Amino acid sequence: QVQLVESGGGLVQPGGSLRLSCSASGSIFNINAMGWYRQAPGWQREWVAHMTTGGSTNYADSVKGRFTISRDNAKNTVYLQMNSLKPEDTAVYYCWGDISTPNYEGMNYWGKGTLVTVSS
């Protein structure tokens, strides 16, 4: 099995910054991609950003230029640096991974989420 554990959420004022971390552990054969989704109260979960093993990155238009995704492959960890935060960024942020195990290729795994609240 594979586990994804997020950390780094919290309360921040508008214009502030936070860095989220997500570490993958378990029977990992290969991490194909990792990324972040978020779900605000009353809204569907939406994609935020992801990064492939090769280092390619993609961002939702709503966060482009403000958020930066990065990975430490040696630690199986992905980060989300969030700058210039806005109240509309308030959501539970979920880590996602497209991960292959010795028995299964390319399955989706999710963390339990970490709450980010942007408020004055």
C-alpha positions as CSV (number, residue, x, y, z in Angstrom):
1,Q,0.0,0.0,0.0
2,V,0.9,3.6,-0.4
3,Q,0.3,6.5,2.0
4,L,0.4,10.2,1.2
5,V,0.7,12.5,4.2
6,E,0.3,16.3,3.9
7,S,1.5,19.0,6.3
8,G,1.9,22.8,6.3
9,G,-1.7,24.1,6.3
10,G,-2.9,26.8,8.6
11,L,-4.3,30.3,8.9
12,V,-2.6,33.1,6.9
13,Q,-3.6,36.6,6.2
14,P,-4.3,37.7,2.6
15,G,-1.1,38.4,0.7
16,G,0.8,35.9,2.9
17,S,2.6,32.7,2.1
18,L,2.4,29.0,3.1
19,R,4.3,25.9,2.0
20,L,2.6,22.6,1.9
21,S,4.4,19.3,1.9
22,C,3.3,15.8,1.0
23,S,5.4,12.7,1.6
24,A,4.7,9.4,-0.1
25,S,5.6,6.1,1.6
26,G,4.9,2.4,1.3
27,S,5.4,-0.1,-1.5
28,I,6.5,2.4,-4.1
29,F,8.0,1.2,-7.3
30,N,7.8,4.5,-9.2
31,I,6.2,7.8,-8.8
32,N,4.9,8.9,-12.2
33,A,3.5,12.3,-11.1
34,M,2.5,14.1,-7.9
35,G,0.4,17.1,-7.4
36,W,-2.3,19.0,-5.5
37,Y,-6.0,19.4,-5.6
38,R,-8.2,21.6,-3.4
39,Q,-11.8,21.7,-2.3
40,A,-13.5,24.8,-0.9
41,P,-16.6,24.5,1.2
42,G,-19.6,23.9,-1.1
43,W,-17.4,23.4,-4.1
44,Q,-16.2,20.4,-6.0
45,R,-12.6,19.3,-5.7
46,E,-10.4,21.1,-8.3
47,W,-7.0,20.5,-9.7
48,V,-4.3,23.0,-8.6
49,A,-1.0,21.8,-10.0
50,H,1.0,18.7,-10.7
51,M,4.6,17.7,-11.6
52,T,5.8,14.7,-13.5
53,T,8.8,12.6,-12.8
54,G,10.6,14.4,-15.7
55,G,10.0,17.7,-14.0
56,S,7.2,19.1,-16.2
57,T,4.8,21.3,-14.3
58,N,1.3,22.5,-14.9
59,Y,-0.9,24.9,-13.0
60,A,-4.5,26.0,-12.8
61,D,-5.0,29.4,-14.2
62,S,-6.3,30.6,-10.8
63,V,-2.9,29.9,-9.2
64,K,-0.4,30.5,-12.0
65,G,2.3,32.9,-11.1
66,R,1.5,32.6,-7.3
67,F,2.0,28.9,-6.6
68,T,5.0,26.9,-7.3
69,I,5.2,23.1,-7.2
70,S,8.5,21.2,-6.6
71,R,9.6,17.7,-5.7
72,D,12.4,16.1,-3.8
73,N,12.6,12.7,-5.6
74,A,15.0,11.3,-3.0
75,K,12.4,11.9,-0.3
76,N,9.3,11.1,-2.4
77,T,8.0,14.5,-1.3
78,V,6.2,17.2,-3.2
79,Y,5.9,20.8,-2.1
80,L,3.5,23.6,-2.9
81,Q,4.8,27.1,-2.2
82,M,1.8,29.4,-2.1
83,N,2.4,33.1,-2.3
84,S,0.2,36.1,-2.5
85,L,-2.6,34.1,-1.0
86,K,-6.2,35.3,-1.4
87,P,-9.3,34.5,0.6
88,E,-10.6,32.4,-2.4
89,D,-7.6,30.1,-1.9
90,T,-9.2,28.9,1.3
91,A,-9.8,25.2,1.0
92,V,-8.7,21.8,2.0
93,Y,-5.7,20.9,0.0
94,Y,-5.2,17.3,-1.0
95,C,-2.0,15.7,-2.2
96,W,-2.4,13.3,-5.2
97,G,0.0,10.8,-6.6
98,D,0.1,8.7,-9.7
99,I,2.2,5.9,-8.3
100,S,3.2,2.4,-9.4
101,T,3.7,-0.3,-6.9
102,P,5.4,-3.7,-7.5
103,N,1.9,-5.2,-8.2
104,Y,0.0,-2.3,-9.8
105,E,1.0,0.3,-12.4
106,G,-0.1,3.9,-12.3
107,M,-2.8,4.0,-9.6
108,N,-4.2,7.2,-8.0
109,Y,-3.5,7.8,-4.4
110,W,-4.8,10.6,-2.2
111,G,-3.8,12.2,1.1
112,K,-6.3,13.1,3.8
113,G,-6.0,16.8,3.2
114,T,-4.7,19.8,5.0
115,L,-6.7,23.0,5.6
116,V,-5.6,26.3,4.4
117,T,-7.5,29.4,5.6
118,V,-6.8,32.8,4.2
119,S,-8.4,35.4,6.3
120,S,-7.7,38.7,8.1
